[in-house]
Amino acid sequence: MKIVFDHIIPEPLKEYPHAADSLWNNKHVIENGQKVLINAASGKGKTTFTHLLAGLRHDFQGELSFNFVATHTFSVLDWLEIRQTKFSFVFQDLQLFPTLSSEENLLINTRLKGGMAIEKLKEWAAYLGIETKWNTPAGIMSMGQQQRLAILRALSQPFETIVMDEPFSHLDEH
């Protein structure tokens, strides 16, 4: 998928100056298969960038387009299809259901979007060191365990592009 950020300025950031190498108020083209790292200080809009790609924010000037179609023309159903088939996200706030178990958090996603079989999910959970938390509510897991669960959830569905917002901030080297 070709993604174009054409002179986008989110409303919360419009009062600030933007440098020539800034993410904002410049034109950026992300080609299909291209890997992009956005490295910036807190408050510079990395999470806002993620939310724009997910269609969770619409408060910006400029134009965001996917495959030459401006996102401001998308319906709710268009966004739903994009989130189900084109993008997979690891959000900074993880967006897990705290009262549901790891298994339930994963199965909701795979049932809605298709994806990995439960045996494969369990195999990956073991690889990530959260297999003993399979029946544990996400809300009582450590932040590192929750982050591993969110990463597994993102990887378990079909996607063309994965977008991760500080996905390893709570992980140790183990």
matplotlib code that plots the C-alpha trace (Angstrom):
import matplotlib.pyplot as plt

x = [0.0, 1.3, 0.8, 1.2, 1.3, 0.9, 1.6, -0.3, -0.5, -2.5, -4.6, -2.7, 0.6, -0.3, 1.0, 4.5, 7.2, 8.1, 11.6, 12.3, 12.9, 9.8, 7.1, 4.6, 3.9, 6.0, 5.3, 6.2, 5.6, 5.8, 6.0, 4.7, 7.2, 9.2, 10.4, 10.1, 11.3, 10.0, 12.4, 11.3, 11.1, 7.9, 5.1, 6.2, 3.3, 4.4, 1.2, -0.8, 0.8, -0.3, -3.8, -4.1, -3.1, -5.8, -8.4, -8.8, -8.1, -9.4, -8.4, -5.6, -4.9, -3.4, -4.1, -3.5, -4.0, -3.7, -3.2, -4.0, -7.4, -7.7, -8.8, -11.2, -13.5, -13.5, -16.6, -16.7, -16.9, -13.8, -11.8, -13.1, -11.8, -8.5, -8.0, -9.0, -6.9, -4.3, -2.9, -2.1, -1.3, 0.5, -0.7, 1.2, -1.7, -1.9, -5.7, -6.2, -9.4, -8.3, -10.9, -10.4, -7.7, -4.8, -6.6, -9.8, -7.9, -6.3, -9.4, -11.5, -9.0, -8.5, -12.3, -13.0, -10.1, -9.1, -5.6, -3.6, -5.1, -5.1, -2.3, 0.0, -1.1, -0.1, 3.3, 4.0, 2.9, 5.4, 8.1, 7.3, 7.3, 3.6, 2.3, 1.6, -0.6, -2.9, -5.9, -4.9, -6.9, -4.7, -5.3, -3.4, -0.4, 2.8, 3.2, 5.9, 3.6, 0.8, 3.1, 4.1, 0.4, -0.3, 2.6, 1.3, -2.2, -0.8, 1.2, -1.7, -3.9, -3.5, -1.8, 0.2, 1.6, 2.3, 2.5, 4.0, 4.0, 6.8, 6.2, 9.2, 9.1, 8.2, 10.3, 13.5, 16.2, 14.8]
y = [0.0, 3.4, 5.9, 9.7, 12.3, 15.5, 18.5, 17.1, 19.2, 17.7, 20.3, 19.9, 20.5, 23.4, 26.1, 24.7, 25.3, 22.3, 21.8, 20.7, 17.1, 17.0, 14.5, 17.3, 19.9, 18.1, 15.6, 12.0, 9.0, 5.5, 2.9, -0.7, -2.8, 0.1, 0.1, 3.4, 4.3, 7.5, 8.6, 11.7, 13.2, 12.9, 15.2, 15.3, 13.3, 9.7, 8.4, 10.9, 9.5, 6.0, 7.2, 8.9, 5.7, 3.8, 6.4, 7.2, 10.9, 13.2, 16.6, 17.6, 19.9, 18.5, 15.2, 11.6, 9.0, 5.3, 4.0, 7.5, 7.7, 10.5, 9.1, 12.0, 10.2, 6.9, 5.7, 3.8, 0.5, 1.6, 2.1, -1.2, -3.0, -1.3, -2.1, -5.7, -6.4, -3.8, -2.7, -4.3, -2.1, -2.3, 0.9, 2.6, 2.0, -1.6, -1.5, -4.9, -5.9, -6.0, -8.4, -10.9, -13.6, -13.6, -16.3, -14.3, -11.1, -13.1, -15.0, -11.8, -10.5, -13.7, -14.3, -10.8, -10.6, -14.2, -15.3, -17.8, -21.1, -21.5, -24.0, -21.5, -18.8, -21.0, -21.8, -18.1, -17.3, -19.9, -18.3, -14.9, -16.3, -15.7, -19.2, -19.5, -16.4, -18.0, -17.9, -14.8, -11.6, -9.1, -6.4, -8.3, -9.2, -7.1, -4.3, -6.4, -9.4, -7.2, -5.7, -9.2, -10.1, -7.0, -7.8, -11.4, -10.1, -7.7, -10.5, -13.0, -11.3, -10.7, -7.4, -5.7, -3.1, -3.3, -0.1, -0.2, 2.7, 2.2, -1.6, -2.6, 0.1, -2.3, -5.3, -6.5, -8.3, -11.7]
z = [0.0, -0.9, 1.9, 1.4, 4.1, 2.2, 4.4, 7.3, 10.5, 13.4, 15.2, 18.5, 16.7, 14.4, 16.7, 16.7, 14.1, 11.9, 10.5, 7.0, 8.2, 10.4, 10.0, 9.9, 7.3, 4.7, 2.0, 2.9, 0.7, 2.1, -0.6, -0.3, 1.6, 2.8, 6.4, 8.3, 11.7, 13.3, 16.0, 17.9, 21.4, 23.5, 22.3, 18.7, 17.3, 17.0, 18.6, 16.6, 13.4, 14.4, 15.2, 11.8, 10.0, 12.0, 11.2, 14.9, 14.4, 11.7, 13.3, 10.8, 7.9, 4.7, 3.1, 4.0, 1.2, 0.8, -2.8, -4.2, -2.3, 0.2, 3.6, 4.2, 1.7, 3.6, 5.2, 8.5, 6.5, 4.4, 7.7, 9.0, 5.9, 6.1, 9.7, 9.1, 6.0, 5.4, 8.8, 12.0, 15.0, 18.3, 20.0, 22.7, 25.2, 23.9, 23.6, 25.3, 27.1, 30.7, 32.0, 29.2, 29.3, 26.9, 24.9, 24.7, 23.6, 20.8, 19.7, 19.4, 17.0, 15.0, 14.8, 13.5, 11.1, 10.4, 11.2, 13.2, 14.5, 18.2, 18.2, 16.4, 18.9, 21.8, 20.1, 19.6, 23.2, 24.4, 22.3, 23.8, 27.3, 28.1, 27.7, 31.5, 31.2, 28.6, 31.0, 32.9, 32.5, 30.6, 33.2, 35.9, 33.7, 34.0, 31.4, 29.7, 29.4, 28.1, 25.5, 24.4, 24.1, 22.1, 19.7, 19.3, 18.6, 15.9, 14.3, 14.4, 11.9, 8.1, 7.2, 4.6, 6.9, 10.7, 12.7, 16.1, 18.6, 21.2, 21.0, 23.2, 25.8, 28.6, 27.5, 29.1, 27.3, 28.3]

ax = plt.figure().add_subplot(projection="3d")
ax.plot(x, y, z, "-o")
ax.set_aspect("equal")
plt.show()
